[in-house]
Amino acid sequence: MNKENIKSWLKINLFSNWYNSIISLFVLIVILLIIPSFLDWAIFKATFIGKTKADCKTGGACWVFISVWFEKFIYGFYPDKELWRVNLAFIILILSVLSAFFVKPKIKPYILFFLVFIFPIIGFILIHGGFGLENVETRVWGGLSLTFMLTFFGIIFAFPLGVLLALGKRSELPVIKYFCIAFVEFWRGIPLITVLFAAAIMFPLLLPANFNVDKLLRVAIGLGIFESAYVAEVIRGGLQSLPKGQYEAAKSLGMSYWKMNFLIILPQAIKTVIPGLTNTFIALFKDTPLIILVGLLELLGMVNLAKSNSYWLGMAVEGYIFVGLIFWFFSYLLSRYTQSLEKKFSTERH
């Protein structure tokens, strides 16, 4: 890029008029004041190598705290000798997702079927136990792996339920229509914290004395139902954006209600609401730390536990920066991936 292009870019993007120029200069000044001191603390004066707090230098970040607790931040209190089971479950998930980029289109539905219906069973058996594997109680699950588990379960639970609710709200049958409307408005009208407390604390009070449902499962279902209400509204917006001609054309071909919706209407509607669905799934990912309020320790919960350790007091800033970077990184990846999907499925012609 030559000087003329740089000048043109600066004029268009930063100094197009007087008030944009003032804002740009203000932001640049703030950056110049903050960034050098932050880099000095986070990198130049920081301590990266060591095993104890005593190894950390004064005046800089103590990243030794992250390295010492790193395994707990990823796996929680899952038994060390069984960590291979968690790793294997996530390797299967990652390979299954990556394979979808390289196989033929006709094979992709089978991969989706595997991820939605088969992998959750395999993953649960691997991580929880059974079929010869030692049982590991969910109370010791934690860290980033638990964050991913809840996010994955929430997506595969909330998305199909949200689709059915969106279709139900547009149904011509009053019973189905008003039930779906009431369901969505109820779950959208209460805070997620209330849902988590109800799932973890209140729901067991309604069960018979000798009957119990695992707390993590209750919380995961509550989280999925809560997010499904938002997914339903996003998809309903996509359904309403389609012209009536699409419905009429499908009906003129003699298609049934379900065939029309799943082959003609929903693919087009979902394609138009990819950004909205992305926001919902990112929000689900970032909502998982709220489970710390009911005694489950995902990534942020483990960081809070570690920083409250008497030996590591004062490490809160390093811990929260680590958590923030992790959440930002994976949210950014999801955002970039969905942007590529938008371009791939775009029907506009320029």
N, C-alpha and C positions, 0 to 999 in steps of 0.2 A: 504494500500500500504506500503510494507516494504522498508527498506533503499536501498536494491539492486535495487528494481523497480524504486525508485526515482532517483537513480544515473543513471540508464539506460535511463530513460526518459529525464533527463537533458542533457546527452551526445548526445542523438539522436536529440533532438529538439532545444537545445540551444548552445551546445559546440561540434558540430560534427567536426569542423575544426577551424583553427586559425582565419579566418576572420568572421565566424559566432560567434565565442567567443567574438571578439572585439565588434561586433554589439550588442550582447546580453548584455555585460557588460555596454556599453554606454546607452542602453535603460533602464537598471536597475538603473543606476546612475541618469538618468533624472527623472525616476519615484520617486526615493527616495528623490530627491530634490523638486519636485513639489507637490506630493500627500500630504505630511504632512501639508504644508502651506495651501493648498486648503481645506483640511478637517478642519483645524483650523478655516478658514474663513467661510466655508459653513455649518459647523455643531457645533463645540465646542463653538465658539464665536457668533454664529448666533442667531437671534431673530425669534422665530416661533409664538409667541402669542402676540397679540396686535391689536389695531384698528387704530392707527395713526402712522405717521412717528416718532413722538416723543418717541414712545415705543421702538424703535430700539436701540440696543447698538452700540457704536462706535467700529470699528475694525472688525466687523463681518457682514455677509450677513443679509439683512432685508427681510426675507421671509413674513413679514407682508404685504408687497406690493402685493405679489401674493395672499394671502388670502383675502385681501380687494377687489381686482379687479377680483377675481376668476370667479365670475358669468359672468362678462362682457367678460372675456377671453373665456368662453365657449359659450355664447349665443349672444354676441354683445349687441346691443341696443333693442333686441326683448322685447316686453312688459312683465313685470314680471308676470302679471295675466294670460298670455297666454303661459307661458313656458311649461305647461303640454302638449301642442300640439307638441312641438319639442321633448320632452321626449317620448311621445307616439309613434311618428314616428320612432324614433331610437330603441325603445323597440320592435316594430313590425319587424324592419329590423334585429335586433340581434337574436330574437327568430326564425325568418325564416331561417337565416343562420345556427344557432345551430341545428335546427330540421333536417337539411340535414345530420347531422352526425349520427342520430339515426333511421331514417326511412329506409324502404327497397329501394333497388336500383331503382325499377320501379316507385317509388313515387318521386324520386329526380328530374326528368325532369319537373314535375309539380311545384315543389318549384322554380326551375330555371325560368320557365315561369312566375311565380308570381313575382319574384324579378326583372325581366327584363321589363315586360310589365304592370303589375298591381300595384306593390308597388310604382313606381314613381308617378303614378296618385294619389294614396292614400296619399303618403307623401306630394305631392304638395298641395293637398286640405287641409290637416291638418295644414301645416306650413303657407301657403299663405292665405287660407280662402276659403269660399264658403260653400254651403249647410248648412246655418245657422251659420257658424263660421265667426267671425269678420275678415275682410281683414287686413293683416299685410304687408305693403309695403316692397319690397326686400331691400330697402335702409337701413333698420334697422337690417337686418340679418347680422350676423357677428360671429367672434370668431371661436372656434374649430368646432362648428356645421356647419358653412359655409364651412370650409375646407373639412369636411367629405362629405357634399352635393356635392361639386364640384368634389371631387375624385370619388364618387359613380357614378355621372352622366357621368363623363369623361370615366370611365371604361365601363359602359353599352352602351355608344355611340361609343367609339373608337374601342372596340373589334369587334363587328359585322361588322362595316364599314371597319376595317383593314382586316378582313377575306375576304370580298368581293373584296377589292383592291388587296390582294395577289392572289386570284384566277383570277382576271382580268388581272394581269400582266403576267399570264401564259396562258391566253386565246389564241386560234388560230384565233380569229377574230381581225384583225388589228385595227379596230376602238376602240374596248374595250381595247385591250392591250395597245395601245399608249396613250389613254386617262388616264388609270390608272397609267402608267409610268409617264406621265406629272404631274398628280395630286400629286403623292407621292413625286416626286423630287421637285416640287414647294414648298410644305409645309415643307419638310425637309430642304429646302435651305434658309428659312427665320427665323429670331429669334422669339421666342415666344412673346417677348415684343411687336414686331411689330404687331403680330396677335391680341394681347389684345388691343392695341391702335386702330387698324383698326376696331375691333368689337365694342369698346366702344365709339369711337369718329367719325371715318370716315364713318362707315356704316349708321348711322342715316342721314347723309347728302345725301345719295342716295335714301332715302325713300320719299314718298309723304309728303306734309306739315302736313296733319292731321293724319298721320299714324306713330305709334311708337311701337317698340319692347323693352321690358324691358332690361335694361343694363345687369343685371345678367344673363339673358337667352342668350343674345348675347355673353357675355364673356364665358359662359359655353359651348356653341356650338363651338366657336372658339377654346377653349382649347381641346374639344373632337376631332375636325377635325385635329388639329395639332398633337395630340398623335396618331391618327389613322394611320398616315403615318409611324410612327415608329413601330406600331403594325403590319402593313402590311409587312414591311421588315423582322421582326422577324419570322412571320408565313411563309413568302416566303422561308426563309432559311430552315424551317422545311419541307416544301413541296419538296424542291430540294434534301433534304437528303434521301428521300424515294427511294428505288429501283424501276425501271420501272416495275418490275414484279408485284408490287401491282396494278398499273394501268391496266396492261394487264389482270391480274386475274379478276379484277372487270368487265372489259369490256367483258371478255369471259363468264361471268355469265349473260350478257345481261342488266347490270345496266345502267340507264340513267346517264347523266353528273352530275346532282345535287345529285342523290342518291349515286353515286360512291364517290363523294367528301365528302358528309356529313356523310356517314355511314362507309366508308373505309379509305379514304385518310386523311381528316382533324383530326379525332381522333388520328391517329398515329403521324401526323405532330405536333399537339399541344402538345402532350405528350413529344416530344423531345425538345420542345422550352420553357418548363415551366420556366427555369431560365431566359431566355431572356424576357419573358412576365412579370415575377416578377420585373426585373430591370425597365422595361418600366412603370409599374404601380406604383412602388416606386418613380420613377422620376416624374410621374404625381402628386402624393401626395405632393412631395417636391417642385413642380413648382407652386402650388396654391398661395404661398405668393406673387407672382408677380402681382396678381390682385390689390394689394395696389396701384400700379402705376396708376390705372384707377379709384381710389376712393372707392374701396370695401375693407372692413376691416375684413379679416379673422383673424386667431389667431395672426400672427405676426403683422398685422396691428393694432389690438387692443392693443398689447403690446407697439408698437410705440406710439400710442395715449396716453396710460396711463403714460408712462415714460416722455412724453412731458408736462404732467400736472405740473403746477408751484409748486404744493405742493409736488409732488413725483419726482422732479428732482434728478438725480443721481442714479436711480434704474434700469438703463439700463442693467447692468450685470446680476442681478437677473432675469429680464424679459427674456433676451436672453437665459440664462441657462434653464429656464423653457420651453421655446419654443423648444430648442434643445433636451431636454429630451423627450418631447412629440413626436416630429417627429421621434427621434431615437426609442422610445418604439414601436410605431405602425409600423414603417418600419421593425423592428426586428420581430414583431409578424407575419407580412406578409411573411417575408423571411423564418421563421421557418415553417410556414404552408405550403408553397410551397415546402420546402425540404421534408416534410412528404408526399406531393403529388408525388414528384419524386420517393420516395421509394415505394409508393403504386402502382404506374403505371409502375414501372421499369419492363422491359421484359427480363432483363439479368438474367442469371442463373450462380451462382458461385459454 
